[in-house]
Amino acid sequence: MRNLILTLSTLFLVQTAFAKCIAPVEYVPFTGVAAKPGKDGQVMLGNYSRISPDGRFVLRSYSGDYLSTVTLMEIFKQSDGTKAARAYETDFNNEAFPVQGTWRFLVDMDGSHYRLVDLLKNQKDADKQFRGGIGGFYTAAAEFPGGTDSKILIRSLSWPNQHGGMSDQQGVGQLTNEIITVKKNSDGSYQKTNSDGPYSMCSNLSDSDGWSYSLPMISADASEFAALPQSPSDHRASMRVYKFGANNKDCIKEDDLNVPASKAIFGFSQTGKKAPLVFLASSNVGNAPVYGIHLYDRELKRTFYVGDNSKWVSPDAFPGMTRDGRVIYGAKWKDCASCEEKAGYVITDFYQSQDVKRFKQQYPDLAKGFKECITEDDVAKVEAEQSVMYGFK
């Protein structure tokens, strides 16, 4: 019996060791050309960043004076064990975008789709796979779940512009979406086989939410989108979540973040819950105002601050969330007020954030669904699955 107890204890210790938590917050500086200050003396974070499902890659635009306009950033482990972020150049224009959910493809503004693995290998000389869907400034796209080599469905969502490109009205208007069908060929290339749309959207909500929207972002599974209605009947400037109707035209109201966020980016649903959203905003935490990255939990209808107050951090407005639940965003930071400023990416474990810890203490029953932490095993599993999607394995 004693030997059995020791064996079970040993097994528990081994399992615990394998389930090691990741760091609550990790800072990943740029390296190489990406860390080189521009002519203005500043290191560029980029104006429009998107985080891959495994947190390994970031697609960003306006990358600085010494790089291509759009770069593919890779977060990698250096020989000393620390992480850094390096840049790969692309021939993409302005606001290129990934196909969310899988990152099977990255898309130039004209709708040309490329494989991520080809961009890593060939950078500006990467071959285009096909062209399709809605293109243009700030377009967003996502792949429907369950795709196979013979049938991959991708929905693209427009960045509305009903005012002839006038800068003060850019990105305001009626939304449209289009669905394309793609298949994989025997030689490993991909081709578009069908296209449905574009469909004009949300006319069914004209009385309550108006017909004009801005700042749209599609969910990782292509079933929902977040947008800011311009003329809602309640007159509140608030980012809201809508579901795409079965006819691809109607919009179904799902949620309200109660903040006028500059962009709300969907994460992945965890343990059967609705997908959370992350965004840059202001809030009050512990009776103190904070400005930074927040996560909206759609089950609790509550916003959590996931920033780090131990450093002087200036985050950018485009955070992202990995499939395992990490929140990643570009930022500049200092270890102290007089310390040298660094630039790169911040990786945060939402479950280990101070705001979530406080919530667990105050509302243990409501917090029962929260994990203790994201583990290294969680991250490794997602990285392995995503490597297959990229075509690395």
C-alpha atoms as one frame of an Amber mdcrd trajectory, in Angstrom:
protein
   0.000   0.000   0.000   2.841   2.337   0.882   4.474   1.673  -2.478   1.161
   2.400  -4.232   0.836   5.749  -2.436   4.415   6.663  -3.350   3.798   5.699
  -6.958   0.666   7.842  -7.146   2.489  10.751  -5.507   5.346  10.429  -7.958
   2.900  10.345 -10.873   1.197  13.495  -9.607   4.531  15.300  -9.330   5.466
  14.249 -12.854   2.121  15.471 -14.222   2.517  18.766 -12.362   6.006  19.244
 -13.772   4.689  18.747 -17.318   1.853  21.212 -16.641   4.166  24.110 -15.864
   2.551  27.541 -16.149   3.907  30.008 -18.660   5.189  33.345 -17.353   2.393
  35.772 -16.393   3.944  38.427 -18.665   6.788  38.132 -21.150   8.480  40.938
 -23.096   9.864  40.097 -26.535  12.073  42.818 -28.075  12.610  43.373 -31.781
  15.938  42.252 -33.161  17.883  42.870 -36.366  16.602  45.476 -38.799  13.248
  45.592 -37.008  14.983  47.105 -33.964  16.693  49.842 -35.974  15.300  53.333
 -35.272  13.871  55.171 -38.263  14.862  58.601 -39.499  12.715  60.127 -36.762
  14.648  58.198 -34.120  11.705  55.917 -33.313  11.403  52.150 -33.675   8.187
  51.360 -35.562   5.606  49.042 -34.011   3.505  49.059 -37.174   0.023  50.504
 -37.525  -2.012  47.345 -38.080  -0.905  44.105 -36.422  -2.529  40.682 -36.485
  -1.469  37.809 -34.221  -1.333  34.203 -35.475  -3.305  31.453 -33.669  -0.102
  30.071 -32.116   1.362  33.469 -31.244   4.426  32.775 -33.345   3.808  35.293
 -36.125   2.580  38.873 -36.446   1.551  40.482 -39.733   2.083  44.244 -39.533
   2.049  47.251 -41.834   4.134  50.451 -41.906   7.142  48.587 -40.588   9.712
  51.387 -40.735  12.235  53.065 -43.018  14.450  50.012 -43.540  11.850  47.302
 -44.141   9.067  46.581 -46.614   5.771  48.338 -45.929   4.236  45.088 -44.684
   6.370  42.608 -42.749   5.789  39.163 -41.322   7.275  39.145 -37.832   8.401
  35.903 -36.202   8.701  35.478 -32.433  11.489  32.954 -31.962  13.771  31.580
 -29.246  17.371  32.757 -29.385  20.434  30.650 -28.538  20.460  31.987 -24.976
  16.858  30.868 -24.435  15.293  34.334 -24.551  12.757  35.331 -27.177  13.034
  38.042 -29.815  11.044  39.148 -32.873  12.583  39.349 -36.339  11.158  40.592
 -39.629  10.583  38.946 -42.997   9.885  41.296 -45.887   6.895  40.966 -48.208
   5.731  42.604 -51.406   2.342  43.346 -49.815   0.703  46.750 -49.923  -0.505
  48.942 -47.069  -3.026  46.989 -44.947  -2.569  43.332 -45.909  -4.454  40.878
 -43.702  -4.418  37.200 -42.647  -7.244  34.716 -43.009  -8.154  34.492 -39.336
  -8.773  31.224 -37.551  -6.211  29.177 -39.472  -3.707  31.616 -40.993  -3.603
  29.169 -43.899  -3.275  32.247 -46.119  -2.102  35.860 -45.870  -3.815  38.292
 -48.244  -2.622  41.377 -50.096  -4.981  44.327 -50.585  -5.978  43.181 -54.087
  -7.247  39.850 -52.744  -4.147  37.843 -53.711  -3.695  34.932 -51.273  -0.259
  33.627 -50.273   0.875  30.777 -48.040   2.716  31.861 -44.920   5.403  29.212
 -45.441   6.177  30.627 -48.903   6.574  34.132 -47.482   9.038  32.856 -44.889
  11.084  31.021 -47.521  10.963  33.518 -50.364   9.835  36.801 -48.779   9.167
  39.305 -51.602   9.478  36.556 -54.233   6.716  34.361 -52.773   4.278  32.979
 -55.356   0.615  33.934 -55.271  -1.847  31.055 -54.869  -5.032  32.698 -56.146
  -7.038  35.926 -56.035 -10.520  36.290 -54.580 -12.836  37.728 -51.954 -13.148
  41.337 -50.871  -9.885  43.272 -50.969  -8.867  46.784 -50.057  -8.036  48.855
 -47.018  -8.510  47.161 -43.619 -10.424  44.177 -45.003 -10.768  41.222 -42.623
 -11.217  37.536 -43.445 -11.656  34.219 -41.643 -11.928  30.551 -42.555 -14.995
  28.528 -41.646 -14.212  25.548 -39.365 -14.078  22.040 -40.803 -12.320  22.816
 -44.061 -10.858  19.956 -46.077  -8.407  19.886 -48.978 -11.324  19.627 -51.396
 -13.393  22.427 -49.855 -12.157  25.416 -47.841 -14.629  28.250 -47.201 -13.347
  31.767 -46.497 -15.491  34.792 -45.630 -14.092  38.286 -46.175 -15.621  41.390
 -44.577 -15.259  44.856 -46.056 -13.817  47.980 -44.533 -16.734  50.256 -45.510
 -16.107  53.429 -47.480 -19.166  55.213 -48.814 -17.610  58.633 -49.196 -15.201
  58.416 -52.102 -12.087  58.007 -49.987 -12.461  61.239 -47.982 -10.097  60.813
 -45.051 -12.555  62.094 -42.427 -15.190  59.545 -43.523 -12.939  56.629 -44.439
 -14.154  53.357 -42.976 -17.780  54.454 -42.464 -20.629  52.929 -44.461 -22.626
  49.782 -45.150 -20.771  46.523 -44.605 -20.448  43.801 -47.228 -19.190  40.235
 -47.086 -18.216  37.631 -49.654 -17.598  33.883 -49.386 -15.117  32.055 -51.595
 -14.522  28.320 -51.986 -10.950  27.085 -52.304  -9.430  23.658 -52.900  -5.941
  22.217 -52.589  -4.411  20.786 -55.750  -2.377  17.582 -55.959   0.851  19.601
 -56.293   0.195  21.427 -52.987  -0.986  24.681 -54.543  -4.445  26.174 -53.960
  -7.085  27.575 -56.302 -10.404  29.387 -55.964 -13.320  27.357 -57.291 -16.347
  29.497 -56.442 -17.443  32.885 -55.084 -20.712  33.985 -53.430 -21.499  37.652
 -52.987 -20.654  40.316 -52.153 -23.705  40.732 -49.947 -24.764  44.096 -48.502
 -25.441  43.685 -44.809 -27.526  44.720 -41.824 -30.466  46.395 -43.578 -32.688
  44.428 -41.182 -31.264  46.482 -38.291 -31.720  49.889 -39.900 -34.307  50.974
 -37.306 -32.252  50.016 -34.237 -28.615  50.258 -35.346 -28.744  52.234 -38.577
 -27.140  51.112 -41.827 -23.702  52.666 -41.364 -20.882  50.969 -39.395 -17.175
  51.422 -38.775 -14.189  49.471 -37.407 -15.432  45.979 -38.368 -13.503  42.865
 -37.357 -14.494  39.281 -38.157 -14.430  36.393 -35.671 -11.919  33.556 -35.955
 -14.641  31.134 -37.103 -16.244  33.553 -39.615 -19.630  33.426 -37.835 -19.622
  36.853 -36.140 -18.192  40.335 -36.426 -17.642  43.332 -34.180 -18.409  46.863
 -35.406 -19.348  50.322 -34.194 -22.814  51.412 -35.459 -22.797  55.078 -36.419
 -26.482  55.897 -35.834 -27.896  53.523 -33.201 -31.304  54.338 -31.771 -29.857
  54.355 -28.228 -27.287  57.017 -29.297 -24.426  55.208 -27.534 -20.977  55.047
 -29.109 -20.282  51.420 -28.264 -18.559  48.491 -29.988 -21.057  45.667 -30.570
 -21.008  42.054 -31.694 -23.261  40.698 -34.444 -23.837  37.287 -35.959 -23.982
  36.803 -39.720 -27.491  35.762 -40.766 -28.065  32.518 -42.646 -28.730  34.529
 -45.818 -25.356  36.360 -45.380 -27.272  39.657 -45.440 -29.085  39.938 -42.112
 -27.194  40.824 -38.922 -28.208  39.426 -35.538 -27.337  41.399 -32.401 -25.287
  39.264 -30.018 -23.402  41.455 -27.530 -22.405  44.970 -26.499 -18.938  45.758
 -25.126 -20.129  49.127 -23.752 -16.925  50.856 -24.877 -16.094  52.803 -28.065
 -12.965  50.693 -28.733 -10.809  51.556 -31.740 -10.892  47.905 -32.799 -12.193
  44.776 -31.054 -10.377  41.577 -32.040 -11.898  38.139 -31.467 -10.090  35.398
 -29.622 -10.989  31.713 -29.716 -13.726  30.147 -27.645 -12.335  28.356 -24.597
 -13.992  25.253 -23.082 -17.248  25.823 -24.940 -17.625  29.492 -24.080 -18.293
  32.274 -26.548 -15.174  33.743 -28.083 -13.846  36.689 -26.009 -12.641  39.951
 -27.516  -9.522  42.005 -26.785  -9.107  45.726 -27.344  -7.347  48.903 -26.237
  -9.436  51.034 -23.865  -9.644  52.858 -20.556 -11.267  51.435 -17.441 -11.205
  51.564 -13.650  -9.453  48.769 -11.788  -9.470  48.868  -8.004 -10.830  52.449
  -8.071  -7.870  53.542 -10.205  -8.093  54.501 -13.888  -6.035  52.357 -16.273
  -5.385  52.622 -19.997  -4.283  49.561 -21.906  -5.267  46.172 -23.229  -8.542
  44.680 -22.007 -10.435  41.407 -22.525 -14.220  41.180 -22.635 -15.628  37.911
 -21.258 -18.951  37.319 -23.004 -20.252  34.823 -20.452 -19.666  37.140 -17.485
 -20.414  40.333 -19.470 -17.331  41.814 -17.812 -14.194  43.526 -19.040 -10.819
  42.625 -17.495  -7.618  44.644 -17.644  -4.744  42.423 -18.783  -1.945  44.990
 -18.773   1.176  45.004 -16.629   1.650  47.860 -14.172   5.169  46.770 -13.167
   6.647  48.584 -16.192   6.028  51.765 -18.139   4.109  50.283 -21.094   2.679
  52.021 -24.166   0.597  49.406 -26.057  -0.576  49.664 -29.636  -4.236  49.457
 -30.606  -4.213  45.987 -32.190  -3.893  43.155 -29.660  -4.609  39.549 -30.551
  -5.386  36.293 -28.802  -3.943  32.844 -29.436  -5.893  29.603 -29.584  -4.599
  28.646 -26.113  -5.710  31.977 -24.631  -2.577  34.138 -24.517  -3.039  37.846
 -25.236  -0.261  39.323 -27.407   0.218  42.931 -28.475   2.840  45.318 -29.762
   4.207  47.833 -27.279   7.019  50.085 -26.211   8.149  49.733 -22.614  10.612
  50.866 -19.986  11.742  48.990 -16.884  11.764  52.311 -15.025  10.920  55.940
 -15.762  14.529  56.800 -16.670  15.369  53.458 -18.329  15.964  52.938 -22.041
  12.808  52.363 -24.060  12.392  49.034 -25.857   9.955  47.950 -28.551   8.470
  44.580 -29.403   5.661  42.319 -28.260   4.109  41.591 -24.881   2.791  38.077
 -24.196   0.288  37.886 -21.336  -1.441  35.005 -19.588  -4.949  36.367 -19.036
  -5.614  33.914 -16.193  -2.572  35.142 -14.242  -3.357  38.849 -14.671  -3.831
  40.853 -11.483  -7.383  41.861 -12.390  -8.420  38.217 -12.876  -6.736  37.177
  -9.620  -8.660  39.914  -7.813 -11.896  38.755  -9.434 -11.269  35.146  -8.342
 -10.839  36.268  -4.745 -13.945  38.452  -4.759 -16.248  36.191  -6.805 -15.010
  32.577  -6.492 -18.295  31.105  -7.745 -18.340  33.223 -10.904 -14.665  32.475
 -11.525 -15.038  28.689 -11.377 -14.688  28.452 -15.137 -11.290  30.164 -15.154
  -8.133  28.083 -15.465  -5.281  28.594 -13.042  -2.981  29.423 -15.907  -2.012
  28.638 -19.479   0.566  25.856 -19.405   3.614  25.229 -21.530   1.857  22.071
 -22.719  -1.102  24.171 -23.897   1.230  26.361 -25.944   3.191  23.409 -27.368
  -0.021  21.680 -28.475  -1.246  24.734 -30.357   2.175  25.309 -31.942   2.306
  21.695 -33.158  -1.201  21.859 -34.645  -0.494  25.179 -36.317   2.766  23.917
 -37.838   0.725  21.378 -39.793  -1.651  24.131 -40.956   1.268  26.266 -42.138
   2.736  23.335 -44.038   5.877  23.013 -41.923   5.175  19.298 -41.281
